[in-house]
Amino acid sequence: MVEHDWVSERFAEHQARLHAVAYRMLGSPGEAEDAVQEAWLRVSRADTGQVENPAGWLTTVVARVCLNMLEARRNRREDAAGALPPEPDEPHLPRTHVHPAGQAGPEDEALLADSVGVALMVVLDTLTPAERLAFVLHDVFAVSFAEIGTIIDRSPTAARQLASRARRRVQGAAGASDAARSAKRDIVEAFLSASRNGDFAALLELLDPDAVVGEIRGGNAVATFFTGGAKAARLALVDGVPSAVWLHRGRPRAVFAFTISEGRITRIAIDTDPDRLRDLDIVYLANHDSKERL
């Protein structure tokens, strides 16, 4: 009973911050309430004998819950809908000031506007769950990369890289760069469109007669290989360079890097190494003829 009282008191003490972390991680007050509720269920059952830093421990628990929720949302490829009520016969959250699910208080709105803003929340939705967690925890809540690495099962260096990539996207440098509006982007986009539409003639126009893709050599052979393909490929900036990314179940599985000379594609290099793909800075771009938002 004494241990449960201690957990309840610590949770109540830090609940406002935990809600703020969840709110910024998930972008939804209702989902933030769900995350905090789930965190309470976990900590209320945990062995706290080895806990030396309650604030850090509670933040870690909430962050892991949010990471799971973001992964689930990513897998569904749609926003989670609505908040779920707590299950019956479970320990309830300690009584503190909590906004009703789906509603944000004035102080929450002000904090969100100051630290992330409406535009930033849109950009955050383009990040991977790990990137979003690393950026939010470090840049908004000053959590160390060592702690972040523990949460996402990565090294502190990897956590720093994730936050750095996320920060570049948030700043909008990549999406608004000259590369995003370059002639190379137009050529890659045209190549993907011709490939999807099975337009062999258009592919030949875009390819150099001596174009190479792996063991495939010659414009005709490359055009034949890609005609009717690229269905799941997306136009993207990869480390700031217009490229194509092949996705499977919403995750990048291959990157197509284009070498262009005098307006024609001379080489396409395909990288499928998961370790290298994980370290790439990928920003998906909308097609010029699409209403899709970045």
C-alpha positions in Angstrom: 0.0 0.0 0.0 2.8 2.4 0.9 4.6 1.7 -2.4 1.3 2.2 -4.3 0.8 5.5 -2.5 4.3 6.6 -3.5 3.7 5.8 -7.2 0.3 7.6 -7.1 1.9 10.7 -5.6 4.8 10.7 -8.1 2.4 10.2 -11.0 0.1 13.0 -9.8 3.2 15.3 -9.3 4.4 14.8 -12.9 1.1 14.1 -14.7 0.9 17.6 -16.4 4.3 17.0 -17.9 3.4 13.5 -19.0 0.3 14.7 -20.7 2.3 17.4 -22.4 4.8 14.8 -23.7 2.0 12.6 -25.0 0.2 15.5 -26.5 3.2 16.6 -28.5 4.1 13.0 -29.4 0.7 12.1 -30.7 -0.8 15.5 -31.7 -4.2 14.6 -30.3 -5.5 15.5 -26.8 -7.7 12.4 -26.8 -4.9 10.1 -27.7 -2.7 11.8 -25.2 -5.2 11.0 -22.5 -5.2 7.3 -23.6 -1.4 7.3 -23.5 -1.3 8.7 -20.0 -4.0 6.3 -18.8 -2.0 3.3 -20.3 1.2 4.6 -18.6 -0.6 4.8 -15.3 -1.8 1.2 -15.7 1.8 0.1 -16.3 3.5 2.0 -13.5 0.8 1.1 -11.0 1.8 -2.5 -11.4 5.5 -2.0 -11.7 8.2 -2.7 -9.2 9.5 0.7 -8.2 12.3 -0.5 -5.8 15.0 0.5 -8.3 13.5 3.8 -9.4 15.9 6.6 -8.6 14.6 9.3 -11.0 10.7 9.2 -10.9 10.4 12.0 -13.5 12.7 10.3 -16.0 11.1 6.9 -15.4 7.6 8.1 -15.9 8.6 10.0 -19.0 10.2 6.9 -20.4 7.0 4.9 -19.8 4.8 7.4 -21.5 7.2 7.8 -24.4 7.2 4.0 -25.0 3.4 4.0 -24.9 3.3 6.8 -27.4 5.9 5.0 -29.6 3.7 1.9 -29.7 0.7 4.1 -30.6 2.6 5.8 -33.4 3.7 2.5 -34.8 0.2 1.2 -34.7 -1.1 4.4 -36.4 1.7 4.0 -39.1 0.7 0.4 -39.7 -2.9 1.3 -40.1 -1.8 4.2 -42.4 -4.6 6.3 -41.0 -5.1 8.5 -37.9 -6.3 6.7 -34.9 -9.9 7.7 -34.3 -11.2 8.9 -30.9 -10.2 8.1 -27.4 -10.9 4.8 -25.7 -12.5 4.7 -22.2 -10.4 3.0 -19.5 -11.1 -0.7 -19.1 -13.2 -1.6 -16.0 -11.7 -2.8 -12.7 -8.3 -1.2 -13.5 -6.5 1.3 -11.2 -7.6 4.8 -12.1 -5.4 7.8 -12.7 -4.6 9.8 -9.6 -7.0 12.8 -9.3 -5.4 15.9 -10.8 -6.5 18.5 -13.3 -7.2 16.6 -16.5 -9.0 17.9 -19.6 -11.8 15.8 -21.0 -10.7 13.4 -23.8 -10.5 15.2 -27.1 -10.3 18.7 -25.5 -7.2 20.8 -24.9 -7.1 23.4 -22.2 -6.0 27.0 -23.0 -2.6 26.4 -21.4 -2.1 23.2 -23.6 -3.0 25.2 -26.7 -0.5 27.9 -25.8 2.3 25.5 -25.0 1.6 23.5 -28.2 1.6 26.7 -30.3 4.9 27.9 -28.7 6.8 24.6 -28.9 5.5 23.0 -32.0 2.8 25.0 -33.7 0.1 23.9 -36.1 2.4 23.8 -39.1 4.9 21.7 -37.2 2.3 19.2 -36.2 1.6 18.6 -39.9 5.4 18.1 -40.5 5.6 15.7 -37.5 3.1 13.5 -39.2 5.6 12.9 -42.0 8.3 11.6 -39.6 8.8 8.0 -38.6 7.7 7.2 -35.0 11.4 7.0 -33.9 12.3 10.3 -35.5 9.2 12.0 -34.0 10.0 10.7 -30.5 13.7 11.7 -30.7 12.9 15.2 -31.9 10.0 15.9 -29.5 11.8 14.5 -26.4 15.1 16.2 -27.1 14.2 19.5 -28.7 11.0 20.1 -26.7 11.6 18.4 -23.4 15.4 18.3 -23.3 15.6 14.5 -22.7 19.1 13.3 -23.3 20.0 11.2 -26.3 21.2 8.4 -23.9 17.7 8.2 -22.4 16.0 8.4 -25.9 18.3 5.7 -27.2 17.1 3.4 -24.4 13.5 4.0 -25.2 13.9 3.2 -28.9 16.5 0.6 -28.5 19.2 2.5 -30.4 22.5 4.0 -29.4 22.7 7.6 -28.2 24.5 8.4 -31.5 21.6 6.9 -33.5 19.1 8.8 -31.4 21.0 12.1 -32.1 20.9 11.3 -35.9 17.2 10.7 -35.8 16.6 14.0 -34.0 18.8 15.8 -36.4 17.0 14.4 -39.5 13.7 15.2 -37.9 14.9 18.8 -37.1 15.9 19.4 -40.7 12.5 18.3 -41.9 10.7 20.4 -39.3 12.7 23.5 -40.4 11.4 22.9 -43.8 14.8 23.2 -45.4 14.5 20.0 -47.5 10.9 20.4 -48.7 11.5 24.1 -49.7 15.0 23.6 -51.1 16.0 24.2 -54.7 16.4 20.4 -55.0 12.7 20.0 -54.4 11.9 22.3 -57.3 14.8 21.2 -59.6 14.9 19.9 -63.1 16.2 16.6 -61.6 13.0 16.3 -59.6 10.9 16.8 -62.7 12.8 14.1 -64.6 12.5 11.6 -61.7 8.8 12.4 -61.3 8.3 12.0 -65.1 10.1 8.7 -65.0 7.9 7.4 -62.2 4.8 8.5 -63.9 5.8 6.9 -67.2 6.8 3.7 -65.5 3.4 3.4 -63.6 1.4 4.2 -66.7 3.4 1.7 -68.9 4.4 4.5 -71.3 7.4 2.9 -73.0 7.9 5.7 -75.4 8.1 8.3 -72.6 10.6 6.2 -70.7 12.8 6.0 -73.8 12.7 9.8 -74.0 13.9 10.1 -70.5 16.6 7.4 -70.7 20.0 7.8 -72.2 20.6 5.2 -75.0 23.4 3.7 -72.9 21.5 3.8 -69.5 22.5 1.3 -66.9 20.5 -0.3 -64.0 22.6 -3.0 -62.4 23.2 -5.7 -65.0 20.6 -4.2 -67.3 22.2 -2.1 -70.0 20.8 0.1 -72.7 17.8 2.4 -72.8 15.5 -0.1 -74.4 16.3 -2.8 -71.9 15.9 -0.4 -68.9 12.6 1.0 -70.3 11.3 -2.6 -70.8 12.3 -3.4 -67.2 10.5 -0.4 -65.7 7.4 -0.3 -68.0 4.3 -0.9 -65.8 6.4 -0.9 -62.6 7.1 1.6 -59.8 3.5 1.2 -58.5 4.6 1.5 -54.9 7.5 4.0 -55.5 7.3 7.5 -54.2 9.1 10.6 -55.3 11.3 11.8 -52.4 14.4 13.8 -51.4 17.0 11.3 -50.1 19.7 13.1 -48.2 18.5 16.2 -50.1 18.6 14.7 -53.6 15.6 13.9 -55.8 15.2 10.1 -55.8 12.5 7.4 -55.7 11.7 5.2 -52.7 10.0 1.9 -53.0 7.7 1.2 -50.1 6.3 -2.0 -48.7 3.6 -1.8 -46.0 4.5 1.9 -45.6 8.2 1.3 -45.0 11.1 2.1 -47.4 12.6 -1.1 -48.8 14.6 0.3 -51.7 16.0 3.6 -52.8 16.5 4.5 -56.5 19.3 7.0 -57.0 19.3 8.7 -60.5 22.4 9.9 -62.4 21.3 12.5 -65.0 23.4 14.0 -67.8 22.2 16.5 -70.3 18.6 16.0 -69.3 18.6 12.2 -69.6 18.9 9.4 -67.1 22.3 7.6 -67.5 22.2 5.3 -64.4 19.8 4.2 -61.7 21.4 2.7 -58.6 19.1 0.6 -56.4 20.0 0.2 -52.7 18.1 -2.3 -50.6 20.4 -2.6 -47.6 18.2 -2.1 -44.5 21.0 -0.7 -42.4 21.8 2.0 -45.0 18.2 2.8 -45.6 17.6 3.3 -41.9 20.3 6.0 -41.8 19.0 8.0 -44.8 17.2 11.2 -44.6 14.0 10.6 -46.6 11.4 13.4 -47.3 8.5 12.3 -49.4 7.3 14.8 -52.0 4.0 15.4 -53.5 3.6 15.0 -57.3 3.0 18.2 -59.1 -0.3 16.9 -60.4 -1.4 15.6 -57.0 -3.1 17.2 -54.1 -1.1 15.0 -51.7 0.5 17.1 -49.0 4.1 16.7 -47.8 
